[in-house]
């Protein structure tokens, strides 16, 4: 059986796709593949100069727009300035194992960027989305725990791995509840999640811990797959006909390497009640609510 790869992406001609964090790593690889397939890809990036430099290396119809997911005013501005249909939103951007810090709105950095920023962006853009939302999670969701009383780690000792796991679990619960709401509204839009396995990107290089950064760097060289392979699950979720709330990851080595396939998730990531509670908490924190799609 032939393994699915970028050669299997159907024509994206006439389709508009927004990819967050598109200037490097998985986002750049995702953008490159979708643009080569004929799509119009909007690179939503924090640094316009870096975004432009990345765009100059990509063949196809790409444009760069500013978006800082760690700043809700930037998220709102991006959404307010967008006024045309979007076929696919790929919530790809993220931070990993960064030192303790907060976003411009006072949220813990990993949770605020990886989950709350994308939560707000998706809901603000949702009335214009026509096909699907793809949110990038991680196998790290398996170690994640949602503490609704301390989502921003203000009372617990900061543990970078635990916080990252929480943010990736939140991505899956967000996808679960978004799909439930879309189905309830009888919307044709679908919500999917994907994870890259262990892919060598610059995501692992910002821990602020020289030893940890060194270990992760060795892992990138010896164990990880390329960013192009790591992007395949996102590309599969962005272009294939799948059941709502599907989760896509690599098919080999404990989901760390390989070609895309549907994968499982933990019981915590399938908790419908927790997904509803996290959604309510996220609305309260961001001030952004699910839009009416039935009017």
C-alpha positions in Angstrom: 0.0 0.0 0.0 1.4 3.4 -1.0 2.0 5.8 1.9 0.2 9.1 1.7 2.6 12.1 0.9 2.5 15.6 -0.6 2.1 14.0 -4.0 -1.4 12.9 -3.0 -2.6 16.4 -2.1 -5.5 17.2 -4.4 -5.5 20.5 -6.3 -6.0 23.4 -4.0 -6.7 25.8 -6.8 -9.3 28.4 -5.9 -8.9 27.7 -2.2 -7.8 30.1 0.5 -5.9 28.7 3.5 -4.6 30.5 6.5 -1.6 29.0 8.3 -0.5 30.4 11.6 3.2 30.3 12.5 4.0 29.8 8.8 7.5 31.4 8.7 9.4 28.3 9.9 9.2 24.6 10.8 5.9 22.8 10.3 4.1 26.0 9.3 6.6 26.7 6.5 6.4 23.1 5.3 2.6 23.2 5.4 2.5 26.4 3.5 5.0 25.2 0.9 3.0 22.1 0.1 -0.4 23.8 -0.1 1.0 26.6 -2.3 2.6 24.1 -4.7 -0.8 22.4 -4.9 -2.3 25.7 -6.2 -3.8 27.1 -3.0 -3.6 30.7 -2.0 -1.9 30.5 1.4 -1.9 33.4 3.9 1.1 33.2 6.2 -0.1 34.5 9.6 3.2 35.4 11.4 4.4 37.4 14.4 7.4 38.8 12.6 6.7 40.3 9.2 10.3 40.4 8.2 10.9 36.7 8.9 7.6 35.9 7.2 8.6 37.8 4.1 11.9 36.0 4.0 10.2 32.7 4.2 7.6 33.6 1.6 10.4 34.5 -0.8 11.5 30.9 -0.8 8.1 29.4 -1.5 6.7 28.9 -5.0 3.1 29.8 -5.5 0.5 32.3 -4.3 1.5 33.3 -0.8 1.0 36.4 1.3 2.2 37.5 4.7 0.0 39.0 7.4 0.9 40.0 11.0 -0.6 37.9 13.8 0.7 37.6 17.4 -1.2 34.9 19.2 0.2 36.0 22.5 -1.6 39.3 22.1 -5.4 39.3 21.8 -5.4 42.8 20.4 -3.3 41.5 17.5 -5.7 38.5 17.1 -8.7 40.8 17.0 -7.0 43.1 14.5 -6.2 40.2 12.2 -9.8 39.0 12.3 -11.2 42.5 11.8 -9.1 43.1 8.7 -10.1 39.8 7.1 -13.4 40.1 5.1 -13.5 37.2 2.7 -14.2 33.5 2.8 -11.6 31.1 4.2 -11.6 27.5 3.1 -9.2 26.2 5.7 -7.7 27.6 8.9 -4.6 25.7 10.1 -3.9 26.5 13.8 -0.2 25.6 13.6 1.7 28.1 15.6 3.0 27.3 19.1 5.7 27.6 21.7 7.2 24.7 23.6 9.0 24.4 27.0 9.7 28.1 27.2 10.7 29.6 30.6 7.8 30.9 32.8 6.3 34.0 31.4 3.0 35.6 30.4 1.4 36.9 27.2 0.4 40.5 26.8 -2.9 39.7 28.3 -1.4 38.0 31.4 -2.0 34.4 30.4 0.7 31.8 31.0 2.8 31.8 27.7 2.3 28.3 26.5 -1.4 28.0 27.4 -2.1 31.5 26.2 -0.3 31.1 22.8 -1.0 27.5 22.0 -4.7 27.4 23.1 -6.2 30.7 24.0 -4.8 32.6 21.0 -6.1 30.0 18.6 -9.4 29.7 20.4 -10.0 33.4 20.0 -8.8 33.5 16.4 -10.9 30.6 15.3 -14.1 31.9 16.9 -13.5 35.4 15.4 -13.0 34.0 11.9 -15.5 31.1 12.1 -18.4 32.9 10.2 -16.0 33.2 7.2 -14.7 29.6 7.3 -16.3 27.4 4.7 -14.6 24.0 5.0 -12.5 23.1 8.1 -10.3 24.1 11.0 -7.2 22.1 11.7 -5.5 22.5 15.1 -2.0 21.1 15.7 -1.7 19.1 19.0 1.1 16.7 20.2 1.6 13.4 21.7 2.5 15.5 24.8 -1.3 15.8 25.3 -1.0 12.3 26.9 0.7 13.8 30.0 -1.5 16.9 30.1 -4.0 17.6 32.9 -6.6 20.4 32.8 -6.9 22.2 36.2 -9.8 24.6 35.6 -9.0 26.4 38.8 -5.4 27.2 37.7 -5.2 27.2 33.9 -2.5 29.9 34.0 -0.4 28.3 36.6 -0.6 31.1 39.1 -0.8 28.9 42.2 1.2 25.9 41.2 5.0 25.6 40.7 5.8 26.2 37.0 6.8 22.9 35.2 7.4 23.5 31.5 6.6 20.0 30.4 3.4 19.9 32.4 2.2 23.2 31.0 3.0 22.3 27.5 1.1 19.0 27.9 -1.9 21.0 29.3 -1.8 23.3 26.2 -1.8 20.4 23.8 -4.6 18.6 25.7 -6.5 21.8 25.4 -6.0 21.8 21.6 -7.7 18.4 21.4 -10.6 19.4 23.8 -11.1 22.6 21.8 -11.4 20.5 18.6 -13.8 18.1 20.2 -16.1 20.9 21.5 -15.8 22.9 18.3 -16.9 19.9 16.2 -19.8 19.3 18.6 -21.0 22.9 18.2 -20.6 22.8 14.4 -22.6 19.6 14.2 -25.3 21.1 16.5 -25.6 24.0 14.1 -25.7 21.7 11.2 -22.7 23.5 9.7 -20.7 22.0 6.9 -17.5 23.1 8.5 -15.5 20.4 10.3 -12.9 20.5 13.1 -9.8 18.3 13.0 -6.6 17.9 14.9 -3.2 16.7 13.9 0.2 16.1 15.4 3.6 15.8 13.8 5.2 13.2 15.9 8.8 14.0 16.6 9.9 16.5 14.0 13.1 18.5 13.9 12.1 22.1 14.0 13.2 25.2 15.9 10.3 24.7 18.4 12.6 22.8 20.8 15.2 25.5 21.0 13.7 28.0 23.4 13.7 26.3 26.8 16.2 28.7 28.3 17.9 25.6 29.8 21.2 24.8 28.0 21.2 21.1 29.0 17.6 20.5 27.9 18.1 22.5 24.7 21.3 20.4 24.0 19.4 17.1 24.6 16.6 18.1 22.4 19.1 19.2 19.7 20.7 15.8 19.7 17.3 14.2 19.5 16.5 16.4 16.5 19.6 15.1 14.7 19.4 11.4 15.7 15.7 10.6 16.1 13.4 13.2 14.7 12.0 13.2 11.2 12.1 16.2 8.9 9.7 19.1 9.1 8.4 18.1 5.8 7.4 14.7 7.1 6.1 16.3 10.3 3.8 18.5 8.3 2.1 15.5 6.6 -0.5 14.9 9.3 -1.6 18.6 9.1 -1.7 18.4 5.3 -3.7 15.2 5.4 -6.2 16.8 7.8 -6.4 20.0 5.7 -7.1 18.2 2.4 -8.7 14.8 3.0 -12.3 13.8 3.6 -12.4 12.7 7.2 -15.0 12.3 10.0 -15.4 15.3 12.2 -13.0 15.6 15.2 -10.6 13.2 13.5 -7.0 13.2 14.9 -4.2 12.5 12.5 -0.6 11.6 13.3 2.3 9.5 12.0 1.8 5.8 11.5 5.0 4.4 13.0 7.3 4.2 16.0 4.8 5.1 18.6 3.4 7.9 16.4 6.8 9.6 16.4 7.6 9.0 12.7 6.0 8.0 9.5 3.1 8.8 7.2 -0.3 10.2 8.3 -3.1 8.1 9.6 -5.9 8.4 12.0 -4.7 8.0 15.6 -6.2 7.7 19.0 -6.2 10.1 22.0 -6.4 9.7 25.7 -9.6 9.4 27.7 -8.8 12.9 29.0 -8.8 14.2 25.4 -12.1 12.6 24.8 -13.9 14.1 27.8 -16.9 15.8 26.4 -17.8 17.4 29.8 -14.3 18.8 30.3 -14.3 20.1 26.7 -17.4 22.1 27.5 -16.0 23.4 30.7 -12.7 24.4 29.1 -14.6 26.2 26.3 -16.6 28.2 28.9 -13.4 29.1 30.7 -11.7 30.1 27.5 -14.6 32.4 26.5 -14.4 34.0 29.9 -10.6 34.5 29.7 -10.5 35.8 26.1 -13.8 37.6 26.0 -14.4 35.8 22.7 -17.5 33.6 22.2 -18.7 31.1 19.7 -20.5 33.0 16.9 -24.0 32.3 15.8 -23.9 30.3 12.6 -27.6 29.6 12.2 -28.9 33.1 11.7 
